[in-house]
Amino acid sequence: MPPADGTVTRRRGGKYGFAPYGFLLPGFAVYALFLLYPLGRSVQISLYDWDGLSLATFVGLANYVDVFTDAQLRAAFEHALVLIFFFAVLPLGLGLVLAAVLTRGQVRGLAFFRTIVFLPQVIAMVVVAVAWRQIYAPDGTLNTFLRWLGLESWTRTWLGDFTLTLPAVGLIGTWVCTGLVTVLLMAGMSRVPGELYEAATLDGAGAVRRFFAVTLPSVRAEIVVALTLTIIAALKTFDLIYVTTSGGPGSTTTVPSFEVYRRAFQLGEVGSATAVAVVLTVLIFVINVGVNRIGERER
């Protein structure tokens, strides 16, 4: 009789033999080939001073020390953490409100609205960046609209202002991610039994209290998924920065992914660039493990 866990192989003569986890080997081989090996190779390269062409020189952990001591690299990671607010936290707040209103409000054309809010997700980020660069231009849509309202003093060179450029770029991320978060939350809210809302209403709960007592606890899984996706998007963003600001003005919008590109392909510091990439990978992993742990604890 074959074992209950299904991990068996058929021998000659019709007899069964044990092959523990044998069915996982093909998948693990692909995983190791395309993820684990490149990751291990990246860690190896990060231990060398190498320009990508000549012989590499072993420097140990010097590249990692540089990541934590170089002011520009530290600033790049700080900028990435700021972008988490615009890519993840702000879209989550907006998405919760929009999803709750649309799900409980019986809005007509809900499917059409879902498509519209999700549309930024299917547009290439390069196209999004080019479009918003035109909006933020000195004679672009935003400044033209402000002048039309009589707010001439509010006009800015939005992508050239040392203070406002990073928030301006972050708001593009908010526009892109809000639709994804809203659709995810709407899917979760649509599965909440109506009886829970009826019971809360009979207990005297108003709309706000029903939201916090019924809706919010019911979509914790969707919130964790949304935060995971948007935090990854915030930390690994490159094309948006490259097209809109190229890390400028100065280095006010440089982020780790852009530093990887700049050091590897412009400065010829492949070892240093790989160290930045490895640290960024670890940071993404740690933050998302924390988000998932908090989500599991709250269930």
Stockholm file with secondary structure:
# STOCKHOLM 1.0

chainA/1-299         MPPADGTVTRRRGGKYGFAPYGFLLPGFAVYALFLLYPLGRSVQISLYDWDGLSLATFVGLANYVDVFTDAQLRAAFEHALVLIFFFAVLPLGLGLVLAAVLTRGQVRGLAFFRTIVFLPQVIAMVVVAVAWRQIYAPDGTLNTFLRWLGLESWTRTWLGDFTLTLPAVGLIGTWVCTGLVTVLLMAGMSRVPGELYEAATLDGAGAVRRFFAVTLPSVRAEIVVALTLTIIAALKTFDLIYVTTSGGPGSTTTVPSFEVYRRAFQLGEVGSATAVAVVLTVLIFVINVGVNRIGERER
#=GR chainA/1-299 SS CCCTTCCEEECGGGCEEECTTGGGHHHHHHHIIIIIHHHHHHHHHTTEECCSSSCCEECTTHHHHHHHHCHHHHHHHHHHHHHHIIIIIHHHHHHHHHHHHHHHTTCTTHHHHHHHHHHHHHSCHHHHHHHHHHHHSTTSHHHHHHHHTTCGGGCCCTTTCTTTHHHHHHHHHHHHHHHHHHHHHHHHHTTSCHHHHHHHHHTTCCHHHHIIIIIHHHTHHHHHHHHHHHHHHHHHCCHHHHHHTTTCSTTTTCCHHHHHHIIIIISCCHHHHHHHHHHHHHHHHHHHHHHHHHHHHHC
#=GC SS_cons         CCCTTCCEEECGGGCEEECTTGGGHHHHHHHIIIIIHHHHHHHHHTTEECCSSSCCEECTTHHHHHHHHCHHHHHHHHHHHHHHIIIIIHHHHHHHHHHHHHHHTTCTTHHHHHHHHHHHHHSCHHHHHHHHHHHHSTTSHHHHHHHHTTCGGGCCCTTTCTTTHHHHHHHHHHHHHHHHHHHHHHHHHTTSCHHHHHHHHHTTCCHHHHIIIIIHHHTHHHHHHHHHHHHHHHHHCCHHHHHHTTTCSTTTTCCHHHHHHIIIIISCCHHHHHHHHHHHHHHHHHHHHHHHHHHHHHC
//
